[in-house]
Amino acid sequence: MTRPPTAAQRRVIDAADPVTGRLRGTESQLTALVKRGLAFRHPRPPHDHFLTPEGHRVRQGITPVPEPAGPGEAPTPTGVFAARVGGEETAADAGPARRREVHSAWQGLLELRRMTNPGGGTYRPCGWERTHLVRAAALALEAAGHAPAGREGEGYRVRETPQPEAVAVHEPDGAALRACAATLEGAGWQVSEHREPRTGNRYLLASPRRA
């Protein structure tokens, strides 16, 4: 598990604006939070800092869950919230508490889009999502009620790909795969369906839409 925020960092997180997640703190505190993935620096002046979805989870005291892994690898814990990418070691918790956490994370992500996209549009992914592709796609799927895969069996799996700004979504059930495609398209992603050369299994390639 990663180290929890220091007392000074925690005070900065707790003092964040409850709606926008805007942060106030010293430059070193804010930089440290950015490095840990708990905050980001707005690209436009005055370059304020805001909590990421993970930062919002820490602020709310959400229990840590596994972090997405690289292609084909099992996720490993990091100490901050992450949507289920499928294939986690531990069994997925689909209870009311988990659903509330995911819903809150999705609402936080929409607010992040509103704060950082030109014109405040929430219909397409923001910069944070483009640098956290697997997490962002998995959050869109889990927030829409799709079931992540366990260590084995049915359910979606989101994985990195060699292609820039693209993730692969695997789901053995054809109808469920098409439903995943519809969800991602509705969340602002460009989606195309492909077949694996060796197995012939269908999968999705999804990229954040830019316009």
Rosetta silent file (secondary structure, phi, psi, omega in degrees, C-alpha in Angstrom):
SEQUENCE: MTRPPTAAQRRVIDAADPVTGRLRGTESQLTALVKRGLAFRHPRPPHDHFLTPEGHRVRQGITPVPEPAGPGEAPTPTGVFAARVGGEETAADAGPARRREVHSAWQGLLELRRMTNPGGGTYRPCGWERTHLVRAAALALEAAGHAPAGREGEGYRVRETPQPEAVAVHEPDGAALRACAATLEGAGWQVSEHREPRTGNRYLLASPRRA
SCORE:     score description
SCORE:     0.000 S_00000001
   1 L     0.000  145.610  175.912    0.000    0.000    0.000 S_00000001
   2 L   -74.582  158.911  178.005    1.212    3.549   -0.610 S_00000001
   3 L   -66.100  142.593  176.039    1.867    5.837    2.326 S_00000001
   4 L   -68.217  161.564  176.891   -1.144    7.883    3.403 S_00000001
   5 L   -57.466  148.459  175.822   -0.974   11.663    2.879 S_00000001
   6 L   -66.931  168.401 -179.847    1.052   13.567    5.443 S_00000001
   7 H   -59.700  -40.411  179.841   -0.791   15.609    8.050 S_00000001
   8 H   -66.972  -42.978  177.718   -0.084   18.806    6.078 S_00000001
   9 H   -63.911  -39.067 -179.957   -1.250   17.229    2.816 S_00000001
  10 H   -64.003  -37.560  178.091   -4.354   15.898    4.511 S_00000001
  11 H   -64.575  -38.086  178.008   -5.224   19.390    5.751 S_00000001
  12 H   -64.937  -44.043  179.843   -4.926   20.695    2.190 S_00000001
  13 H   -63.365  -46.547 -177.851   -7.154   17.877    0.895 S_00000001
  14 H   -64.570  -27.169 -178.145   -9.743   18.358    3.646 S_00000001
  15 L   -88.745    2.648 -179.826   -9.862   22.106    2.952 S_00000001
  16 L   -62.151  150.601  176.390  -10.598   21.631   -0.759 S_00000001
  17 L   -58.388  127.132 -174.761  -13.712   23.261   -2.150 S_00000001
  18 L   -65.705  -20.044 -179.109  -16.462   20.644   -1.638 S_00000001
  19 L   -96.944  -54.697 -174.760  -17.955   21.236   -5.103 S_00000001
  20 L   -88.964  -21.300 -175.550  -15.059   22.006   -7.441 S_00000001
  21 L    77.877   13.236  179.706  -12.230   20.349   -5.511 S_00000001
  22 E   -65.289  137.961 -174.622  -10.080   23.479   -5.839 S_00000001
  23 E  -109.985  152.590  171.870   -7.054   23.331   -3.550 S_00000001
  24 L  -132.163  131.701  179.872   -5.082   25.905   -1.616 S_00000001
  25 L   179.242 -179.035  177.557   -1.637   25.158   -0.218 S_00000001
  26 L   -72.369  160.717 -179.299    2.070   25.737   -0.619 S_00000001
  27 H   -59.772  -38.735 -179.111    3.667   24.962   -3.966 S_00000001
  28 H   -68.401  -38.558  178.105    5.514   21.981   -2.469 S_00000001
  29 H   -64.535  -45.975 -178.486    2.321   20.544   -0.962 S_00000001
  30 H   -66.267  -40.178  178.181    0.399   20.901   -4.211 S_00000001
  31 H   -62.689  -41.157  179.153    3.258   19.438   -6.268 S_00000001
  32 H   -63.815  -39.088  178.761    3.452   16.443   -3.934 S_00000001
  33 H   -67.446  -36.495  177.020   -0.287   15.823   -4.304 S_00000001
  34 H   -63.369  -44.705 -179.073    0.025   15.994   -8.099 S_00000001
  35 H   -62.073  -30.282 -179.085    2.857   13.440   -8.049 S_00000001
  36 L   -88.059    0.654  178.264    0.706   11.082   -6.002 S_00000001
  37 L    79.243   13.436 -178.493   -2.214   11.381   -8.418 S_00000001
  38 L   -96.712  -10.710  179.592   -4.429   13.107   -5.860 S_00000001
  39 E  -147.972  162.895  173.197   -4.445   16.510   -7.560 S_00000001
  40 E  -139.093  155.037  179.427   -3.838   18.059  -10.969 S_00000001
  41 E   -97.875  124.482 -178.974   -2.732   21.499  -12.126 S_00000001
  42 L   -62.888  133.561 -175.638   -5.167   23.269  -14.430 S_00000001
  43 L   -70.232  -18.131 -177.497   -3.484   23.884  -17.803 S_00000001
  44 L  -106.073  149.793  177.852   -4.919   27.407  -18.177 S_00000001
  45 L   -55.548  144.085    7.478   -4.123   30.499  -16.065 S_00000001
  46 L   -86.674   20.631  175.505   -4.259   31.007  -13.151 S_00000001
  47 L    58.195   45.687  175.608   -3.172   27.325  -13.064 S_00000001
  48 L   -67.845  163.240  178.168   -5.105   26.427   -9.928 S_00000001
  49 E  -107.015  143.584 -178.892   -4.886   22.920   -8.485 S_00000001
  50 E  -134.397  153.405  174.306   -7.882   20.587   -8.134 S_00000001
  51 E   -68.354  141.288  168.845   -8.512   17.182   -6.609 S_00000001
  52 L   -81.546  171.735  174.064   -8.588   14.217   -8.986 S_00000001
  53 H   -54.157  -37.590  176.856  -11.300   11.563   -8.521 S_00000001
  54 H   -64.115  -39.662  178.239   -8.777    9.669   -6.355 S_00000001
  55 H   -63.049  -38.637  176.523   -8.228   12.821   -4.299 S_00000001
  56 H   -62.374  -38.738  179.782  -11.963   13.159   -3.737 S_00000001
  57 H   -64.987  -41.508  177.575  -12.056    9.562   -2.494 S_00000001
  58 H   -63.155  -42.121  179.768   -9.246   10.248   -0.031 S_00000001
  59 H   -59.865  -35.639 -178.629  -11.046   13.385    1.157 S_00000001
  60 L   -88.600   -0.260  177.858  -14.171   11.321    1.815 S_00000001
  61 L    72.768   30.470 -178.593  -12.228    8.584    3.606 S_00000001
  62 L   -71.179  139.640  178.345  -13.077    5.890    1.042 S_00000001
  63 L   -63.468  135.463 -179.744  -11.499    2.478    1.651 S_00000001
  64 L   -61.591  148.360  174.975   -8.629    1.769   -0.787 S_00000001
  65 L  -133.701  169.029 -173.925   -9.243   -0.618   -3.686 S_00000001
  66 E   -61.933  149.705  177.352   -6.911   -2.174   -6.270 S_00000001
  67 E   -90.927  142.082  176.459   -5.044   -0.078   -8.837 S_00000001
  68 L   -58.902  146.670 -179.454   -5.239   -0.934  -12.571 S_00000001
  69 L  -107.023 -179.237  176.776   -2.297   -2.919  -13.873 S_00000001
  70 L   -74.912 -177.773 -177.368   -0.461   -3.094  -17.183 S_00000001
  71 L   -57.134  123.322  175.760   -1.546   -5.253  -20.106 S_00000001
  72 L    74.901    2.529 -177.152   -2.452   -8.743  -18.947 S_00000001
  73 L  -101.468  151.765  176.496   -1.286   -8.121  -15.382 S_00000001
  74 L   -74.915  139.643  178.233   -3.290   -8.424  -12.197 S_00000001
  75 L   -62.230  153.338  177.800   -3.997   -5.081  -10.496 S_00000001
  76 E  -124.733  150.131 -176.208   -2.031   -4.197   -7.371 S_00000001
  77 E   -72.289  146.564  178.079   -3.160   -2.049   -4.436 S_00000001
  78 L  -127.330  -17.046 -179.741   -2.090    1.591   -4.199 S_00000001
  79 L    99.104    2.396  175.977   -4.114    3.066   -1.370 S_00000001
  80 L  -129.239  165.389 -178.419   -6.469    5.281   -3.423 S_00000001
  81 L   -64.208  142.905  170.776   -9.814    4.726   -5.117 S_00000001
  82 L  -150.939  141.054  175.182   -9.828    3.089   -8.543 S_00000001
  83 L   -66.360  155.919  179.566  -12.631    1.707  -10.645 S_00000001
  84 L   -76.024  123.610 -178.973  -12.561   -2.043  -11.213 S_00000001
  85 L   -92.918   -8.961 -177.373  -10.749   -2.860  -14.454 S_00000001
  86 L    93.956  136.582  179.837  -11.576   -6.595  -14.299 S_00000001
  87 L    89.214   11.596  179.090   -9.342   -9.456  -13.261 S_00000001
  88 L   -63.607  154.038 -179.295   -8.612   -8.176   -9.752 S_00000001
  89 L   -65.823  -42.360 -178.576   -7.268  -10.648   -7.232 S_00000001
  90 L   -88.327  154.082  179.879  -10.019   -9.961   -4.724 S_00000001
  91 L   -65.637  141.269 -179.211  -13.690  -10.561   -5.400 S_00000001
  92 L   -71.158  133.480  176.270  -15.588   -7.531   -6.651 S_00000001
  93 L   -93.935  114.876 -178.814  -17.870   -5.877   -4.096 S_00000001
  94 L  -108.437   19.469 -177.102  -21.106   -4.886   -5.835 S_00000001
  95 L   -75.515  177.974 -177.483  -22.959   -3.850   -2.680 S_00000001
  96 H   -58.103  -39.012 -178.743  -24.618   -0.515   -1.926 S_00000001
  97 H   -62.770  -44.290  179.028  -21.468    1.025   -0.401 S_00000001
  98 H   -63.831  -41.820  179.947  -19.440    0.248   -3.512 S_00000001
  99 H   -62.373  -38.080  177.448  -22.180    1.602   -5.776 S_00000001
 100 H   -65.086  -41.793  179.400  -22.217    4.854   -3.806 S_00000001
 101 H   -61.367  -45.529 -177.859  -18.435    5.167   -4.095 S_00000001
 102 H   -66.603  -42.636  178.181  -18.517    4.591   -7.849 S_00000001
 103 H   -60.169  -43.255  179.916  -21.411    7.006   -8.347 S_00000001
 104 H   -64.849  -39.874  178.580  -19.569    9.658   -6.357 S_00000001
 105 H   -63.427  -41.210 -179.984  -16.388    9.062   -8.360 S_00000001
 106 H   -65.745  -42.119  177.288  -18.287    9.419  -11.644 S_00000001
 107 H   -63.224  -37.963  176.147  -19.918   12.659  -10.501 S_00000001
 108 H   -63.715  -37.153  179.143  -16.486   13.926   -9.480 S_00000001
 109 H   -68.792  -38.876  176.287  -15.156   13.072  -12.921 S_00000001
 110 H   -63.300  -37.430  177.153  -17.998   14.943  -14.617 S_00000001
 111 H   -66.661  -37.057  176.512  -17.180   17.950  -12.443 S_00000001
 112 H   -61.826  -41.016  176.018  -13.535   17.587  -13.487 S_00000001
 113 H   -61.415  -45.884 -177.764  -14.648   17.714  -17.116 S_00000001
 114 H   -60.952  -37.921 -176.586  -16.749   20.795  -16.441 S_00000001
 115 H   -77.629  -26.557 -170.526  -13.851   22.576  -14.753 S_00000001
 116 H  -115.859  -22.036  178.444  -11.149   21.728  -17.305 S_00000001
 117 L   -75.742  142.364  175.662  -12.726   21.206  -20.740 S_00000001
 118 H   -55.814  131.058 -178.987  -12.984   24.295  -22.965 S_00000001
 119 H    78.033    0.998  177.614  -16.463   25.705  -22.576 S_00000001
 120 H    72.093   22.683 -178.542  -17.117   23.500  -19.566 S_00000001
 121 L   -71.286  135.019  177.514  -18.409   20.590  -21.646 S_00000001
 122 L  -103.968    4.385 -174.282  -19.025   17.319  -19.803 S_00000001
 123 L   -85.841   -6.859  178.137  -19.829   15.314  -22.943 S_00000001
 124 L  -137.904  155.491 -176.524  -16.213   14.379  -23.721 S_00000001
 125 L   -60.893  154.072 -179.369  -13.224   13.185  -21.662 S_00000001
 126 L  -102.417 -178.454 -177.533  -10.870   15.669  -20.021 S_00000001
 127 H   -60.096  -38.612  179.932   -7.095   15.802  -19.775 S_00000001
 128 H   -60.484  -41.595 -179.671   -6.972   13.644  -16.644 S_00000001
 129 H   -64.407  -34.211 -178.713   -8.799   10.845  -18.437 S_00000001
 130 H   -70.926  -20.021  176.651   -6.358   10.997  -21.348 S_00000001
 131 H  -102.109   -0.777  177.556   -3.472   10.326  -18.968 S_00000001
 132 L  -137.676   58.341 -169.834   -5.371    7.623  -17.025 S_00000001
 133 H   -58.943  -47.610 -176.135   -7.081    5.786  -19.874 S_00000001
 134 H   -64.706  -46.396  179.243   -7.663    2.426  -18.191 S_00000001
 135 H   -61.031  -44.067 -176.031   -9.011    3.954  -14.991 S_00000001
 136 H   -65.276  -45.700  179.338  -11.236    6.384  -16.883 S_00000001
 137 H   -64.778  -41.104  179.998  -12.778    3.772  -19.179 S_00000001
 138 H   -64.591  -38.061  178.695  -13.279    1.363  -16.283 S_00000001
 139 H   -64.741  -41.370  177.942  -14.994    4.063  -14.225 S_00000001
 140 H   -60.765  -40.732 -179.221  -17.409    4.813  -17.079 S_00000001
 141 H   -70.446  -47.758 -177.731  -18.264    1.121  -17.343 S_00000001
 142 H   -66.104  -38.124  179.644  -18.603    0.432  -13.627 S_00000001
 143 H   -64.835  -27.425  178.959  -20.637    3.605  -13.067 S_00000001
 144 L   -85.669    0.487  175.631  -23.071    2.429  -15.764 S_00000001
 145 L    95.021    6.617  176.782  -23.596   -0.869  -13.947 S_00000001
 146 L   -72.666  147.640 -176.263  -21.454   -3.215  -16.049 S_00000001
 147 L   -92.977  125.716  175.434  -19.922   -6.104  -14.127 S_00000001
 148 E   -75.537  151.963  177.937  -16.121   -6.395  -14.011 S_00000001
 149 L   -72.077  149.736  169.718  -14.582   -9.824  -14.477 S_00000001
 150 L   -84.169 -158.176  177.803  -13.150  -11.696  -11.532 S_00000001
 151 L   -61.699  -31.815  176.632   -9.959  -13.684  -11.773 S_00000001
 152 L  -140.222  164.195  173.877  -11.829  -15.951  -14.181 S_00000001
 153 L    96.949 -171.117 -173.712  -15.200  -15.943  -15.892 S_00000001
 154 L   -78.176  166.026 -176.647  -17.401  -13.382  -17.555 S_00000001
 155 L   124.815  162.592 -177.478  -17.310   -9.634  -17.122 S_00000001
 156 E   -80.846  153.518  172.314  -15.416   -6.775  -18.705 S_00000001
 157 E  -135.116  125.460  178.053  -11.643   -6.324  -18.602 S_00000001
 158 E  -107.008  128.389 -176.355  -10.048   -2.999  -19.553 S_00000001
 159 E  -136.900  155.567  174.499   -6.392   -3.127  -20.569 S_00000001
 160 E   -67.003  160.289  175.528   -3.718   -0.886  -22.036 S_00000001
 161 L  -134.456  163.067  175.623   -2.770   -1.212  -25.708 S_00000001
 162 L   -67.755  -17.034 -178.055    0.320   -0.269  -27.732 S_00000001
 163 L   -77.355  139.370  178.470   -1.789    2.336  -29.523 S_00000001
 164 L   -65.885  138.324  177.844   -1.637    5.888  -28.190 S_00000001
 165 L    53.908   43.635  177.208   -4.773    7.021  -26.345 S_00000001
 166 L  -145.454  140.231  174.071   -6.551    3.687  -26.743 S_00000001
 167 E  -120.835  157.701  175.244   -7.631    0.936  -24.387 S_00000001
 168 E  -105.099  137.019  176.568   -8.931   -2.538  -25.131 S_00000001
 169 E  -117.966  119.707  179.926  -12.170   -3.774  -23.558 S_00000001
 170 E  -108.837  137.782  178.598  -12.679   -7.541  -23.452 S_00000001
 171 L  -157.041  113.461 -174.106  -16.021   -9.163  -22.625 S_00000001
 172 L   -65.014  -25.529  179.419  -16.746  -12.763  -23.687 S_00000001
 173 L   -84.525  123.499 -175.463  -20.496  -12.208  -23.948 S_00000001
 174 H   -61.313  -44.024  179.894  -21.334  -10.537  -27.259 S_00000001
 175 H   -64.406  -40.541  178.814  -24.399   -8.664  -26.029 S_00000001
 176 H   -66.165  -36.916  178.243  -22.510   -7.404  -22.989 S_00000001
 177 H   -63.251  -43.314  178.899  -19.622   -6.280  -25.207 S_00000001
 178 H   -65.623  -34.723  177.120  -22.007   -4.261  -27.375 S_00000001
 179 H   -66.565  -38.033  175.861  -23.537   -2.751  -24.230 S_00000001
 180 H   -61.862  -41.018  178.683  -20.052   -1.722  -23.085 S_00000001
 181 H   -61.268  -43.977 -179.783  -19.527   -0.055  -26.457 S_00000001
 182 H   -63.164  -40.386  179.111  -22.767    1.899  -26.103 S_00000001
 183 H   -63.214  -47.330 -178.606  -21.806    3.038  -22.602 S_00000001
 184 H   -65.192  -39.122  177.224  -18.367    4.258  -23.660 S_00000001
 185 H   -62.238  -41.449  177.898  -19.775    6.062  -26.689 S_00000001
 186 H   -66.847  -23.184  179.759  -22.280    7.783  -24.425 S_00000001
 187 L   -92.199    6.653  175.017  -19.425    8.761  -22.096 S_00000001
 188 L    97.293   20.695  179.522  -17.524   10.500  -24.885 S_00000001
 189 E  -107.327  148.106  170.499  -15.305    7.729  -26.244 S_00000001
 190 E   -89.452  129.191 -172.047  -14.772    6.630  -29.846 S_00000001
 191 E  -128.787  137.503  173.571  -15.298    2.881  -30.023 S_00000001
 192 E  -137.132  149.589 -178.009  -14.632    0.258  -32.688 S_00000001
 193 E  -103.028  139.610 -177.281  -15.017   -3.515  -32.574 S_00000001
 194 E  -138.335  170.615  174.959  -12.240   -5.883  -33.646 S_00000001
 195 E  -118.290  139.092  174.132  -11.303   -9.567  -33.616 S_00000001
 196 L   -70.486  131.042 -175.216   -8.180  -11.049  -32.064 S_00000001
 197 L   -57.987  -39.236 -174.416   -6.144  -12.642  -34.862 S_00000001
 198 L   -81.290  -44.059 -173.717   -5.388  -15.873  -33.008 S_00000001
 199 L   -98.566  -22.231 -175.488   -8.619  -16.594  -31.174 S_00000001
 200 L    78.843    2.213  179.544  -11.175  -14.687  -33.218 S_00000001
 201 L   -69.028  140.670  178.613  -12.629  -13.260  -30.003 S_00000001
 202 E   -81.530  147.762  175.118  -14.223   -9.864  -30.350 S_00000001
 203 E  -151.954  167.833 -179.756  -12.995   -6.880  -28.334 S_00000001
 204 E  -107.890  144.695  164.718  -13.336   -3.103  -28.324 S_00000001
 205 E  -109.599  126.976 -176.557  -10.784   -0.386  -28.942 S_00000001
 206 E  -129.095  134.625  178.912  -11.826    2.832  -27.212 S_00000001
 207 E  -131.889  143.993  177.477  -10.241    6.303  -27.374 S_00000001
 208 E   -63.382  132.116  179.017  -11.333    9.573  -25.758 S_00000001
 209 L   -74.494  141.677 -178.278  -13.170   11.755  -28.247 S_00000001
 210 L   -98.361  -20.289 -179.054  -11.590   15.167  -28.805 S_00000001
 211 L  -144.068    0.000    0.000  -14.537   17.022  -30.310 S_00000001
